[in-house]
Amino acid sequence: MTNKLAGQIIGINPSSSTTSLALTHGKADRKKNIMNRHEKKVNSFAHGIREHVRLGPKISETVKGKLSLGARILQLGGVKKVFKRLFGVGEGERLLKASQCYLSTTAGPIAGLLFISTQRVSFCSERSVKFSSPNGELVRFHYKVSIPLRKVKRVDPSENMKDPSQKYMEIVTVDNFDFWFMGFLNYQKSFNCLQQALS
């Protein structure tokens, strides 16, 4: 039996295989880039959660507070309705963003929601806080802050020098009061939204 293929060149067209390999390689690079972007987002979100929980008194208290807040938001029909109920809404005002964070106080950080609207920056604690009234009775109410945007002198980003991943936002008013917010689940989105609202 003789080999009929002897002396003949059998092969694959190099231009088609190169194109095919290039296409396969390009797809792999795109998938790898997509995976890397998603990994960065997941890591950033996980860090935000870790930072948010770290500021709470106990993890069990923090989780209980988050569940309570989530239930309240659902009962009222969403974050916009929570904002409207807590602070009222002026004519033409609309909510741009709501972020879970902590407000720094002399008594320690207070967990709550930061609302950024077209007319103001507001904060409400997720749990009621105890205060003693002038007659000595303990009174419980939600800690609220509402700053009209026209009264905001500046917003300064800040970070912990020992741990730069711990980010803070300082809001300074025209009458030189300052409010420090920290422990955001997504710091950069909140900061950018506030900057846009002020411009």
C-alpha positions as CSV (number, residue, x, y, z in Angstrom):
1,M,0.0,0.0,0.0
2,T,1.5,3.3,-1.0
3,N,1.0,6.5,0.8
4,K,-1.0,8.8,-1.5
5,L,-0.2,11.8,0.6
6,A,3.5,11.3,0.5
7,G,5.2,14.3,-1.0
8,Q,2.1,16.5,-0.5
9,I,2.0,19.3,2.0
10,I,-0.8,19.1,4.4
11,G,-1.5,22.0,6.7
12,I,-3.7,24.7,7.9
13,N,-3.9,28.1,6.4
14,P,-1.7,30.2,8.8
15,S,-3.7,33.4,8.3
16,S,-7.0,31.7,9.4
17,S,-5.5,30.0,12.4
18,T,-3.8,33.2,13.6
19,T,-7.1,35.0,13.2
20,S,-8.9,32.3,15.2
21,L,-6.2,32.3,17.9
22,A,-6.3,36.1,18.0
23,L,-10.1,36.1,18.4
24,T,-9.9,33.5,21.1
25,H,-7.2,35.4,22.9
26,G,-9.2,38.7,22.6
27,K,-12.2,37.1,24.1
28,A,-10.2,35.7,27.0
29,D,-8.7,39.2,27.6
30,R,-12.2,40.8,27.7
31,K,-13.5,38.1,30.0
32,K,-10.5,38.6,32.3
33,N,-10.9,42.4,32.3
34,I,-14.6,42.0,33.2
35,M,-13.8,39.5,36.0
36,N,-11.1,41.9,37.3
37,R,-13.6,44.8,37.3
38,H,-16.2,42.8,39.2
39,E,-13.6,41.5,41.6
40,K,-12.7,45.1,42.4
41,K,-16.3,46.1,43.0
42,V,-16.9,43.0,45.2
43,N,-13.8,43.7,47.2
44,S,-14.7,47.4,47.6
45,F,-18.3,46.5,48.7
46,A,-16.9,43.9,51.1
47,H,-14.5,46.4,52.6
48,G,-17.4,48.9,52.9
49,I,-19.5,46.3,54.9
50,R,-16.5,45.4,57.0
51,E,-15.8,49.1,57.8
52,H,-19.5,49.8,58.5
53,V,-19.8,46.8,60.9
54,R,-16.5,47.7,62.6
55,L,-17.9,51.1,63.7
56,G,-20.9,49.5,65.5
57,P,-20.9,48.6,69.2
58,K,-21.4,44.9,68.6
59,I,-21.9,42.9,65.5
60,S,-25.2,41.5,66.8
61,E,-26.5,45.0,67.6
62,T,-25.3,46.2,64.1
63,V,-27.1,43.3,62.3
64,K,-30.2,43.8,64.4
65,G,-30.2,47.5,63.5
66,K,-29.8,46.8,59.8
67,L,-32.6,44.3,59.8
68,S,-34.9,46.8,61.7
69,L,-33.9,49.5,59.2
70,G,-34.6,47.3,56.2
71,A,-38.0,46.2,57.6
72,R,-38.9,49.9,58.2
73,I,-37.9,50.8,54.7
74,L,-40.0,48.0,53.3
75,Q,-43.0,48.9,55.4
76,L,-43.0,52.5,54.3
77,G,-42.6,51.6,50.6
78,G,-39.0,52.5,49.9
79,V,-36.2,54.9,50.7
80,K,-37.9,57.9,49.0
81,K,-41.0,57.5,51.2
82,V,-38.8,57.1,54.3
83,F,-37.1,60.4,53.4
84,K,-40.4,62.1,52.8
85,R,-41.9,60.9,56.1
86,L,-38.8,61.8,58.2
87,F,-38.0,65.2,56.7
88,G,-40.9,66.3,54.5
89,V,-40.2,67.3,50.9
90,G,-40.1,70.8,49.6
91,E,-41.5,71.8,46.2
92,G,-39.3,70.5,43.4
93,E,-37.1,68.6,45.9
94,R,-36.1,65.0,44.9
95,L,-34.0,62.5,46.6
96,L,-30.7,61.7,44.8
97,K,-29.1,59.1,47.1
98,A,-29.5,57.4,50.4
99,S,-26.5,55.9,52.0
100,Q,-26.0,53.9,55.2
101,C,-23.2,55.4,57.3
102,Y,-22.3,56.7,60.7
103,L,-22.4,60.3,62.1
104,S,-19.6,61.0,64.4
105,T,-20.8,62.6,67.7
106,T,-19.1,63.3,71.1
107,A,-20.9,60.2,72.4
108,G,-19.5,58.0,69.6
109,P,-20.6,57.1,66.1
110,I,-24.4,56.8,65.4
111,A,-25.6,54.5,62.7
112,G,-28.2,55.8,60.3
113,L,-29.1,56.9,56.8
114,L,-27.6,59.9,55.0
115,F,-30.0,61.4,52.5
116,I,-28.7,63.6,49.7
117,S,-31.5,65.5,47.9
118,T,-31.6,68.4,45.4
119,Q,-32.1,70.8,48.3
120,R,-30.4,69.4,51.4
121,V,-28.2,66.8,53.1
122,S,-30.0,65.0,55.9
123,F,-29.2,62.2,58.4
124,C,-31.5,60.2,60.6
125,S,-30.3,57.5,63.1
126,E,-31.5,54.0,62.4
127,R,-32.4,53.5,66.1
128,S,-33.8,55.9,68.6
129,V,-31.2,57.5,71.0
130,K,-31.8,58.1,74.7
131,F,-31.4,61.6,76.1
132,S,-32.3,63.0,79.5
133,S,-34.9,65.8,79.4
134,P,-34.5,69.0,81.5
135,N,-36.8,67.5,84.2
136,G,-34.5,64.3,84.4
137,E,-36.7,61.9,82.4
138,L,-35.1,59.7,79.8
139,V,-36.5,60.5,76.3
140,R,-36.0,58.5,73.2
141,F,-36.0,59.9,69.7
142,H,-34.2,59.6,66.4
143,Y,-31.1,61.7,66.0
144,K,-31.7,64.0,63.0
145,V,-29.6,66.5,61.1
146,S,-30.8,68.5,58.1
147,I,-28.5,70.9,56.3
148,P,-29.8,73.0,53.3
149,L,-27.3,72.8,50.5
150,R,-27.1,76.6,50.3
151,K,-25.7,76.5,53.9
152,V,-22.9,74.0,53.0
153,K,-19.6,75.9,52.8
154,R,-17.6,72.8,51.7
155,V,-17.3,69.0,51.8
156,D,-13.9,67.6,52.5
157,P,-12.9,64.0,51.9
158,S,-10.6,62.6,54.6
159,E,-9.0,59.3,55.5
160,N,-7.3,57.7,58.4
161,M,-3.5,58.2,58.0
162,K,-2.7,54.8,59.5
163,D,-5.4,53.0,57.4
164,P,-6.2,54.9,54.2
165,S,-9.0,52.6,53.5
166,Q,-11.0,54.2,56.3
167,K,-12.6,57.2,54.6
168,Y,-14.5,60.1,56.2
169,M,-16.6,62.9,54.8
170,E,-16.6,66.3,56.6
171,I,-19.4,68.7,55.8
172,V,-18.7,72.3,57.0
173,T,-21.6,74.8,57.1
174,V,-21.4,78.5,56.5
175,D,-21.7,79.1,60.3
176,N,-18.7,76.8,60.8
177,F,-20.4,73.7,62.2
178,D,-18.8,70.5,61.0
179,F,-20.4,67.1,60.6
180,W,-18.3,64.0,60.1
181,F,-19.7,61.0,58.3
182,M,-17.9,57.6,58.1
183,G,-18.4,53.9,57.5
184,F,-20.1,54.2,54.1
185,L,-20.9,51.0,52.2
186,N,-19.9,52.9,49.1
187,Y,-18.0,56.0,50.1
188,Q,-17.0,57.2,46.6
189,K,-20.5,57.1,45.2
190,S,-21.9,59.1,48.2
191,F,-19.1,61.6,48.0
192,N,-19.5,62.1,44.2
193,C,-23.3,62.5,44.6
194,L,-22.9,65.1,47.3
195,Q,-20.4,67.0,45.1
196,Q,-22.8,66.9,42.2
197,A,-25.7,68.2,44.3
198,L,-23.6,71.1,45.5
199,S,-22.5,72.1,42.0
